[in-house]
Structure formats: structure tokens, C-alpha cells
Amino acid sequence: MEWRRWGFWLAVSLVVLLFPLPQARAEGASRTLRIEARQFAFEPGELKVRPGEKVTLELVAVDVAHGLYVEGYDLEVRAEPGQTARLTFVADRPGTFRLRCSVTCGDLHPFMVGKLQVGSRLWFWRALGLMAVAGWAGLSQRKAGA
Amino acid sequence: MRYDVLQLPGVKRLLTHRWPQFTLRLVLLAAFVLAILAGWLGTPVGNRNFAVVAVWIAWWALLILVAVPWLGRAWCSVCPIPLPGEWLQNGAVLGPTGRAGLGRNRRWPRRLRNIWLQNAAFTALALTSAVILTSPVVTATVLAALILLAVGTALVYERRAFCRYLCPVGGFIGLYAQAAPLELRVRDTAVCAAHTEKACYVGNQEGYGCPWGTFPAGMVRNNVCGLCFECLRTCAYDNIVLRIRPWGEDLTQPRGRKLDEAFKAFIMLGGALVYAAVFLGPWGALKDAAYRLGSSAWWGYAGLLLGVTWIGLPGLFALAVRAGRPRHWRRAFTALAYALVPLGLMAWVAFSLAFVAANLSYIWPVLSDPLGWGWNVFGTAQVPWTPYLGRWLPLLQALALAVGVGWSVRVAGRIAQELQLTRALYPVTAFVLLAGGGMAWLLLG
């Protein structure tokens, strides 16, 4: 029966989506990371912290004014040219989050992007799991239809 | 499982009458002209200029997230680009008048009746997209060039040769329209066969002959139908249907598979991967390379894009198909490449979700101040930049990619079964998972 098969794949997908992945937490620890922003990149482009860490991002605008917006955390800080601005938060949400410049800084501004990885690449692994389930479902539909 | 939406009250009337479609196209043409003027005369700051924001954020979002996956070639139905050329070609603005237009109505060269030129045109746009997407004046110039090219083509060649054979956007819309759950077809081909006038192809007083050069009775795929509804107007036998159908029906249709379209599938899938790396990745050097046209770094970017889209992905896929030991491997390669259409479409959806969600809020200031001259027409000029979707974005992207993988594998299974080439299914599935996994790493890793 078609609906039973769909129900099965939906249930497996939900397990993949909701299964708690192990994350080594670092409650109480703190870390300061310096990020240089220049047209049109953050340096370093990728930051890694542990879940639970208290993180301070020091944003240094090297050339023109830049901002730093942390997707998923909805936090923002702005720095004037040559100045340093700080943003402190607890990295309590695991996953990979895009860092975006939030101050128009030139032509490629909408694509000035960095990455903040908190713990493991949670959504990447979940996406891989979902794709494996979907591929399996696709193959099994062929067998069912054969 | 199909349903003819023309049976719904008012729908056929709405689509047969010229005024609704014409009005919409006219409004879009006005927006198009505004975009060109804003690009040339307005602020050079891309995210403050109507040209960049309206075209590459608003239009792109509607096209790739709504129009193409749900309605196929619906955009082509209202696209304003061919409109001025059609007016000149037909010598009429609204419908057939019986008078001759200015068009020479030559037949499009036989050797070019494919989408290789569209493949090349899209690749050219992709190679320069870091500039086109961010520079208002370049965006405006490209839009103006497209209109001029469409006018020139309409004056020399018959029907909508520009749309069918040249438009870089129309090429991929046609590819992905085959996955859409909407199709225009004939109800009964026997009626068409018996109808000697073939008004749907040559036209009559009610409407023009198919602008896409398609005989509706022979149509088995959405790629050659621009949903202009001329056949709906010209058919005297009420033999045209506009049906809702299951997604992706055309992809398993054995008739009409072509190598040029197969390559379009690789170009689009590879394009999504490269765009995700360039525009959403943290690698500043890559963005710089894509932006500095003509520099040695740009040549490196060009090599990457061309290598991935025209060589790497097709080469890897050819190996996967070969592993199935097909008797006619070119036929198998072309047929199985159609299985990549769902993955490519969903990869673009996943990419566009991130791109659009982050940049959509630029629309509000630009609506009030399209040229960046300090106006505040609707009081929204000061609306701050606000990314949308936030925490939901990774989930939506993961789901989009998973749907793309599952759908592609399912289509591959059906095509492999049709070709009696089930041995190729597992290598092709591995290719799909590899491409999907690569996209997931770029977007979520």
C-alpha cells in the first residue's frame, strides 16, 4: 500500500531529523576570536567553537565599515574603519551558521560571508542522512513498481 | 491522475482573453524599463538599486522558488523581453489584425534548432555573474541587450526564435519545466490529425500560430511550450487542456530526449555547486576571482566553472553510466541525465533559499527609492536589512536536497528500467548522492 510506504519513509526521515547527535559541550569555558573584515571576506573565514562556550567575537574593520551578523543566533555587531567591535554570546545552538556583513560595503557586499561552526556540522550530517533515506526510498520505489 | 484546470469556472475565459495576459506583460515591461533606467541612472550600490534588487532577488525568488517548480514555463507566458519584438514582427500590439508585420519570418537555421546556444549563453552569464549580479549598470546593460537581441531575432526569424533558441533563462526554465506539475496538451490527438487547417500551428483570426513553433498534438514535453495560450485561442474544437499532473512526468517520457538538454542538466547542477561555493562560501579569494573579470584569478574561476559544468560532472556521470555496461551508451547517457533534473532544480532551490532569505529585505527600501536618490515614496526607504527564515533555513535546505536526491533516484530507476539497464542504477544513484552531498557540504557544512 502506497500510503504505508510513504508513512514508513516519513517516520525514518523524522528519526534522522530528530535523533540527538552527541555534542561535546564546554559549559563555562570562554573563547575570544578576532575576525578581520575587509572587502569582501572575513579572515578567518571559518570559526569553530564548542557548544556551551562563551564566545567573544572581535570584529576589526580593516578598510571600510563592516558589520557581522550571525545567522541562526540573530546577533549583530558593527565596526567603523580601523576600529574593533565586540560581540559576546553563549554558543548554545550547535550547527554551522553563516556570518554575514550587515553594513553595505561595496559591490560584493551581499556575498560577504563567513562560517561559524558550533560543535559538529549538525545540519550537514542530518542532510546527508535525509539524502540517504531519500535515495533508499527512491530505489525501493523502483522495486515496488517492478 | 490528471485534472484539467480549464474546467474550473472562469479559467478558460481568463486565459483565452488577451487583455489579462497583455496587461500583466505590459506591467512587467514597465518594471523592466524601470530596471534598465535605474541601472543606468541610479546609484551604483547594487543592494540600493531597483535593477539589481528587483531582478536578481525578487524576480529570481519568484522564478526559482515558485514559478518553475510549480508552474513550469509560466514565466515565459508573461515575460516582457520578447514583447517589443513581437509587436514589430506581427505589426500588431494585441492580436492578429490581418496586416503584415515587419518581420522577415525566415526559418531558424536547422543546425541551430537545439539549445546549445542557450547552454553557451547561460555559461557566459555564469562566468560573469559576480559582476552582473552586483552591478546595476551591468545588469541594466544585460537586460537592454536581451531586449535588443529579442527584437533583432523577431525581425529576421519567424515566431519566438529568441525564446526557444537563444534566451539563456528560457533554456533552463524549459529543462526544469519538465518536472513541473502543470502541462498544456491536446485532449485528443485524433481530432488534430483530422483537422486539415492546423490553426494552432499556422494561426487564424483568433490567434497566432504557435509562437514556439510547436504543433501541440505532437508535444510530449513542457520544454517546447511557452504557455502563451495562443493554441487555446485558435483551436476551434476545444481540444486543448491545461492539466495538473504528478511532478516530473516528462522526465520519464522516452520521446524527445536530446544531448543538448542532457548537457543543460549538467550545466545547471554544476552551476548550483559553483554558485554555492562562490556566493555562499567563506572563501574571499574565490569571490574576488569571480569578480575581477579578465584577471588571471578570473581565468582560474572560469576554468573551475567550465571544468565542473562541461567536463567534470558529465565525465563522472559518463563513468557511472558506463559501469552499467549499456549497449548504446550515448543513448543511455542522454536518457539517464534527465534523472538529474530534480536534483538540479532542488539544488537551485536550496541555494536560492539562502540567497533570497538573506537579501529579500533589500526590496522594501528599493520600492520607495528605486534609483537610490533619497526618495521615500511608500515610506519604506529606511526599513533595515533583516535576514528572513533564520533558524528554519538549514532545515528547509536539507529537505530540499533530500527531495531532490530521492526524486532523482526514482526517475533514474524508471529510466533504467525502460532502457533495461538496471545495472547502471546504482552507479547513477552514487553520482546523485555525491552531487547532493557536495551541495549539502557547501550549504550546510
Boltz contact constraints between the chains, C-beta under 6 A:
constraints:
  - contact:
      token1: [A, 40]
      token2: [B, 287]
      max_distance: 6.0
  - contact:
      token1: [A, 41]
      token2: [B, 284]
      max_distance: 6.0
  - contact:
      token1: [A, 45]
      token2: [B, 282]
      max_distance: 6.0
  - contact:
      token1: [A, 46]
      token2: [B, 282]
      max_distance: 6.0
  - contact:
      token1: [A, 72]
      token2: [B, 391]
      max_distance: 6.0
  - contact:
      token1: [A, 104]
      token2: [B, 47]
      max_distance: 6.0
  - contact:
      token1: [A, 107]
      token2: [B, 46]
      max_distance: 6.0
  - contact:
      token1: [A, 107]
      token2: [B, 134]
      max_distance: 6.0
  - contact:
      token1: [A, 108]
      token2: [B, 134]
      max_distance: 6.0
  - contact:
      token1: [A, 108]
      token2: [B, 287]
      max_distance: 6.0
  - contact:
      token1: [A, 108]
      token2: [B, 291]
      max_distance: 6.0
  - contact:
      token1: [A, 110]
      token2: [B, 47]
      max_distance: 6.0
  - contact:
      token1: [A, 110]
      token2: [B, 359]
      max_distance: 6.0
  - contact:
      token1: [A, 111]
      token2: [B, 279]
      max_distance: 6.0
  - contact:
      token1: [A, 111]
      token2: [B, 287]
      max_distance: 6.0
  - contact:
      token1: [A, 113]
      token2: [B, 280]
      max_distance: 6.0
  - contact:
      token1: [A, 113]
      token2: [B, 282]
      max_distance: 6.0
  - contact:
      token1: [A, 114]
      token2: [B, 282]
      max_distance: 6.0
  - contact:
      token1: [A, 115]
      token2: [B, 282]
      max_distance: 6.0
  - contact:
      token1: [A, 121]
      token2: [B, 445]
      max_distance: 6.0
  - contact:
      token1: [A, 123]
      token2: [B, 394]
      max_distance: 6.0
  - contact:
      token1: [A, 123]
      token2: [B, 398]
      max_distance: 6.0
  - contact:
      token1: [A, 123]
      token2: [B, 444]
      max_distance: 6.0
  - contact:
      token1: [A, 124]
      token2: [B, 440]
      max_distance: 6.0
  - contact:
      token1: [A, 124]
      token2: [B, 444]
      max_distance: 6.0
  - contact:
      token1: [A, 124]
      token2: [B, 445]
      max_distance: 6.0
  - contact:
      token1: [A, 126]
      token2: [B, 398]
      max_distance: 6.0
  - contact:
      token1: [A, 127]
      token2: [B, 398]
      max_distance: 6.0
  - contact:
      token1: [A, 127]
      token2: [B, 401]
      max_distance: 6.0
  - contact:
      token1: [A, 127]
      token2: [B, 440]
      max_distance: 6.0
  - contact:
      token1: [A, 127]
      token2: [B, 444]
      max_distance: 6.0
  - contact:
      token1: [A, 128]
      token2: [B, 437]
      max_distance: 6.0
  - contact:
      token1: [A, 130]
      token2: [B, 398]
      max_distance: 6.0
  - contact:
      token1: [A, 130]
      token2: [B, 402]
      max_distance: 6.0
  - contact:
      token1: [A, 131]
      token2: [B, 402]
      max_distance: 6.0
  - contact:
      token1: [A, 131]
      token2: [B, 405]
      max_distance: 6.0
  - contact:
      token1: [A, 131]
      token2: [B, 436]
      max_distance: 6.0
  - contact:
      token1: [A, 134]
      token2: [B, 402]
      max_distance: 6.0
  - contact:
      token1: [A, 134]
      token2: [B, 405]
      max_distance: 6.0
  - contact:
      token1: [A, 134]
      token2: [B, 406]
      max_distance: 6.0
  - contact:
      token1: [A, 135]
      token2: [B, 405]
      max_distance: 6.0
  - contact:
      token1: [A, 135]
      token2: [B, 409]
      max_distance: 6.0
  - contact:
      token1: [A, 135]
      token2: [B, 429]
      max_distance: 6.0
  - contact:
      token1: [A, 135]
      token2: [B, 433]
      max_distance: 6.0
  - contact:
      token1: [A, 137]
      token2: [B, 406]
      max_distance: 6.0
  - contact:
      token1: [A, 138]
      token2: [B, 406]
      max_distance: 6.0
  - contact:
      token1: [A, 138]
      token2: [B, 409]
      max_distance: 6.0
  - contact:
      token1: [A, 138]
      token2: [B, 410]
      max_distance: 6.0
  - contact:
      token1: [A, 139]
      token2: [B, 409]
      max_distance: 6.0
  - contact:
      token1: [A, 141]
      token2: [B, 410]
      max_distance: 6.0
  - contact:
      token1: [A, 142]
      token2: [B, 413]
      max_distance: 6.0
